[in-house]
C-alpha cells in the first residue's frame, strides 16, 4: 500500500487476527480479518494516487490472504460451508 499509515493500520489489524488464530480464538480472529478486509475495501473505494485500486496486484494479494485466513478460521470451527466460500474467494 502506498499510504504507510493505512498500511500500518491494515497490518496491525491483520496481526491481531493472526494472534487470535494462534490462540485458537477463531471468532475474534474472524472479526479482525473482517476489519482488515474493510480497511482494504475502503482504500479501493476511495482510490487516488495514494491508495489502492482493486486492480492493484498488492490489493489482490492482501485480499487473497485475508480470504484464506477467514477460510482457515471457519475450517477450524468445522463450519465447512463458510470455509469453502472463503477459500473460493481467495
C-alpha positions, 0 to 999 in steps of 0.5 A: 500500500502506498499510504504507510499509515493505512498500511500500518493500520491494515497490518496491525489489524491483520496481526491481531487476527493472526494472534487470535488464530494462534490462540485458537480464538477463531471468532475474534480472529474472524472479526479482525480479518473482517476489519482488515478486509474493510480497511482494504475495501475502503482504500479501493473505494476511495482510490487516488494516487495514494491508495489502492485500486482493486486492480492493484496486484498488492490489493489482490494479494492482501485480499487473497490472504485475508480470504484464506485466513477467514477460510482457515478460521471457519475450517477450524470451527468445522463450519465447512460451508463458510470455509469453502466460500472463503477459500473460493474467494481467495 
